[in-house]
Amino acid sequence: MNILVINGHPDNNSFCHALAEKYKLGAEKSGYDCNLINLSNLEFNPNLRYGYNIKMELEPDLVKSQKFIAKANHLVFIFPTWWGTYPALFKGFIDRAFLPGYAFKYQNHSPIPIPLMKGKTARLITTMDTPVWYYSLFYKSPGINSLKKCVLQFCGFKQVRITNFTSLKRSTETKRKKWLNETEKMGIKMK
């Protein structure tokens, strides 16, 4: 089993960074091959400047990231929920790495693409300050739905689990330690 953890927080001193480290630690305790990508450490242009009209050459960090994604059976995306979705750096990574011909393939004479990442599973772990019930009921979970349905399931992921840690700003140190332990246990169980 090969696991890839992608930390989408642009700050390496964030709680998301600590969560990513804990998931990786748990996975390694169970003997899984686990890699961690901190997007804040990558060098790439997050702007898909020409859409899909003109191909942009991938920077070495994106080439390496695509290799990790292709090799992984299970991907864990850890990110903060900002303005209902995820940070621009994370969105730029998706735009630049999950490309046609790599993550999905367009078909001639059909509006439905062929997913190229079939068989993979994922977990989304997000931190937010909005209560989950409010995020779900009033906002309709835009960041989670976007990533789960419009990216991962679109590309062929068969199962996507969700974990929300909230309200981060008002959380105590005890609560944060509990979340870190929960995340390590997720890594141990590969969930």
N, C-alpha and C positions, 0 to 999 in steps of 0.2 A: 504494500500500500504506500502510495506516494502522496504527500500532502503539501500544499502550497498555501502559506499565509500571506495575504497582501494587506499591509497597513496603509490605509488611505489618508491618514492624518498628516498634514504638512509639517507638523512639529514633532521632532524626536523626543521631546520631553513631555509628551501628552500622555493621558491615561490610556488612550488607544494603543500607544506604543507598548505600555506595560501589559495590556491585554494580549497583544500579539506575541510578546515574549513568553507569557504564561501559557498560551495555547501551544506554542512550539515546544516548550518544556514538557508539557503533558504528553504531547504526541511522541516525543523522543523517549519519554519514560516507558511508553508502550512498545518501543522498538520500531515505530514508523519512521520512514525517511521523510523528513520535514524540512522545507526551505522557507525562509522568510524574506519578503521584499518590503522594504520601507520606501514608499514612493518618494519621500522627502530626500532620500539619498541618490535618486536616479537623476541622470542628466538627459533630458529630452524636451522637445517643444510640445507642450500639451495642446497646442492649437492645430487642429486638422484643417489647415489653411484653405485647401482647395476642395474640401469634401472628398468625394471619391472620384472627382473629375481628373485630377492630376495626382499621380502617385508620389507621396513623400517618402524619401528614403528613411528607413528606421535607424535611429541612433543605436549604438551598441548595447545600451542598457535595455532598450525595448526588444532587441533581438534576443538577448539573454532571458528577459522576462517571458517572451513567447515560448522559449524552449522549456522553461519551468512550468508554464501553464499547460503546454502540450503533454508533458510528462506526468503531471499530477492527475490522480484519480479523484481527489477531493480538494476543493479550494475554499479557503476561509477568508472572507473580506471583512476587515475591521475598519470602521470609519465613524466620524462624528456626524450627527444629523445637523446640518446647518441650513437654515431657510427651507426646511422640509425635505431636503435631499442630502447631497454629499458635497464635499469640497471640490472646487474647480480642478485642482490637481488630480483628484481621483477620476473625475469625469473626463479630463484630458487623457489620462492613461487608458481608459476604456475606449475613447475615440481613436486613439493611435494604435492600441494593441489588438483589439477585437475587430479585425478588419475582414472585409470580404475576401474569400479565398483562404482565410486562416480560421476564422470562427464560424463562418457561414458562407454559403455559395449561392449566388443568384442563378435562377434557372431561366433559360430562354422561354418566352411565351407563357410565363407563370409568375403571378405576384407573390408566390410563396417560396421563400428560399430554402435551401437544404442546410439543416444544422450540421456543423462539422465537429461538435464537441459532445456527441452522444455518449452516454454512459457515465459522464462525470456527475458528481454531486457537489453541493456547496452549503456553506453556512454563512449567514450575514450576521455580524455582531456590530451593533451600533450603540453609541452613547447619545443621549439627548437630554435636554432640560424640560421639554414638554412631556407631560404625563402620557403614557402609551395610549390610554383610553381616549384622550383628547386628540392625539396624533392620528389615531385610527378612525374615530368617529367623525371628527370635524374636518380633518385634512385629507382623510382617505389614504394615509400612509404613502405619500408620493415617492419618497426616496426608495423605500423598500419595494414598492410595486414596480418602479422603473428598473431597478437592478434585477429583481427576481424575474419579472415577466418579460420586459422589453429587451433585456440583455441576456441573462443566463438561460432562461427557458427558450428564448428565440434561437440561441446558439446550440441548444440540445441538452442542457443540464436536466437530468430527470428528477432530481429532488433538491429543494432549496429550503433549508431550515433557517429560522429567524430567532435572534436573541436581541432584546432591547434592554439596555441598562439606563434607567432614568430615575429620578431627576439628578443628573450628575452634579450640577452646581450646588445643590442643597444636600448632597450626600455626605455622610460622615466618613472618617477614616475606617471605621469598623465596617461600614457598608461597602466601601471600595475594596477592602481586603476580602470580603465575602465574594464580591464579583470576580476578583482575580482568582480566587480558589475555584469558583464555578467554571471559569474559563479554562483553567488547567485541567479540571475534570473532563470538560468537553474534549480537550486534546487527547487525554488518556483513552477516552471511549471512542475517539474519532467521530464525533458528532458535530 
